[in-house]
Structures are given as structure tokens and as C-alpha cells.
Amino acid sequence: MIIVFLDPVLFLQVYVLIALSIGVGENMVNSVVVVGRSGRDPEMRYFESGRVKTTFSLAVNRPTKEKETDWFDIEMWGRQAEIAGEYVRKGSLIGIEGRLDFNKWTDDQGQKQVRPYINATNMRLLGSKRDSGGDMSF
């Protein structure tokens, strides 16, 4: 298990908890919790089946002297995806719970490529109305 706690005093800092492959055999856990700011407006896709998928990036600041930022690709489905598409904007402070997944493909040169992303199962809007330009009305 990897646990990283960042400075709780700074509102822009992030709490990251990643617990991957804990246990033996069938008792494995793949759980990711990140809090950060959206790097872009969400992109929503509607499928003929009626399902909705929303994707966006999330910036997570590390508590280092170099002020490094980690970027996570977020993918959401269903009602949570609709809510994200409606309320998340670039710069929104949000918390994401989900699991780590990987997109795998072979590029044009025949090289196998892998890109990690977080398949989000829960989202919390953490910013104030001022952070989002006042358009968050619940």
C-alpha cells in the first residue's frame, strides 16, 4: 500500500491514497482516491446504447520544493458522468474515488502502448461557488 499525505493547510494541496493489489489471491484491492483541480473542461460522449462517458484530466500537486504536478486522466460513466459534464470546469477542485485501469493498444509502428487512467466511481465537488464562477447551484 502506498499512502501519500500532503500539507492539509494548503487548500490547493491534494490527499492521495493509492492502495493497489493488497492481499493474496482473491482478496485484492484496487482503489484510488485523488483530490485536485480539473485541467480542462470535461468531454462528454453519448452512445447509442444510452450510456454516457465523461473524460477530463486532474492536476495533483506534490508537496516538494520543486512544486511538481502529477496529471491523471479521469473516466466516468453513467449519472456521475452527467454530473461531471454539467458542473466540472477547468480549475474546479474535485475529489475522485475509483480504480486504476489501463488503456492498451498497438501504435502505427507496431509498438505496444499503455496509458493509465482512473475509472472513477464517485466524485465530490469541493470548490466553492466562487471557484466555479458561481454556476454551481444544487
Secondary structure as UniProt FT lines:
FT   STRAND          2..5
FT   TURN            8..9
FT   TURN            11..12
FT   STRAND          15..20
FT   TURN            25..26
FT   STRAND          30..38
FT   STRAND          43..46
FT   TURN            48..49
FT   STRAND          52..61
FT   TURN            65..66
FT   STRAND          69..77
FT   HELIX           78..87
FT   TURN            90..91
FT   STRAND          93..106
FT   TURN            108..109
FT   STRAND          112..125
FT   TURN            129..134
//
